[in-house]
Amino acid sequence: MDLFPFKQDIDDLIDEFVKAESTTLADMKRVWLSRKFSYIYEARPSTNLSFFLQSLYAHTIRHMVSTASFSQRLGGIYCLYCLHET
């Protein structure tokens, strides 16, 4: 299973959140909904779902623990929350 498109969606989501210079969960949700996460919603696998989710969680956590800006790390936290709620 190629996870690159899914990880790219996460990277793009967090980058857009950072560019918006926002710090609220409501702003993250607005960006999340506007992007529609095409790969995550439409192309998620029907088998190996646990591997798929763990891979997305791990990729998002990398944003949280990076040495990037506060907004980048905050975007990672919000993204993890949104993934979990989805």
N, C-alpha and C positions, 0 to 999 in steps of 0.2 A: 504494500500500500504506500503510495507516494503522498507524504504529508506536506510537501512543500507549499501547495496552494493554500492549505489551511493556515500554516505558519505565516505565510505572506499576508493573509487576511488579518491576522492578529497584529503583525508589525504595522500594517497600513492603518489599522484602527487606532493603535496607540500613537502613531505619528500624527494622525489627524487630530487626536485629542490634545497632543502637545502643541501643535500649531495653533489650535484655538485658544491657547493660553487659559485654559479652564482648570478649575480644581474641584468641581463638584461632581457627585455621582450622577446628578440629573443631566449634566452636560455630556458625561460619558454615555449615558443611556440614549441621549439624542443622537450622538454620533453612531452608536451601535445600531440603532434602528434605521438611520439614514443609509448606512452601508449595506444593510440587509444580510450581511454575512453569507453571501451566495454559496460558498463552498461548505460552510458549516451546516447550514440548514438544508440545502438541497442535495449535497453529495456525501453526506455522512454515511459510513458503511453500515450495512445491516448485520454484519458479523464482526467480531473483534471490537466491539464498541468500547470495552474497558481499555484496551490498548490505545485506541483512538483518543479517548478522553484523557488518559494519563499523559499522552504525548502533548496534547494541547495545554494541559495544566503545567507540565514541565517547561514548555516553551514560554508560557506567560510568566511563570515564576522567575525565569531568567531576566525578564524585564524588571521585576521587583528587586532583585538582588544585585543588579548591575551598578556601576558607578556613574551612570548617566544622571541627568537632571532629576530634580524632585518630581517634576510633572511626568517624566517618563516612568519613574518608579510608581507613582500614584496611579498612572494609567494602567500599569501592570496589575496593581491590586484591584482596581475597578474591573478590569477585564476578567480577572480570575473570578471575582464575585458574579459577574454577568454570565460567564460560562457555567458556573456552578448552578445558578438559578435557572439556566436554560435546560 
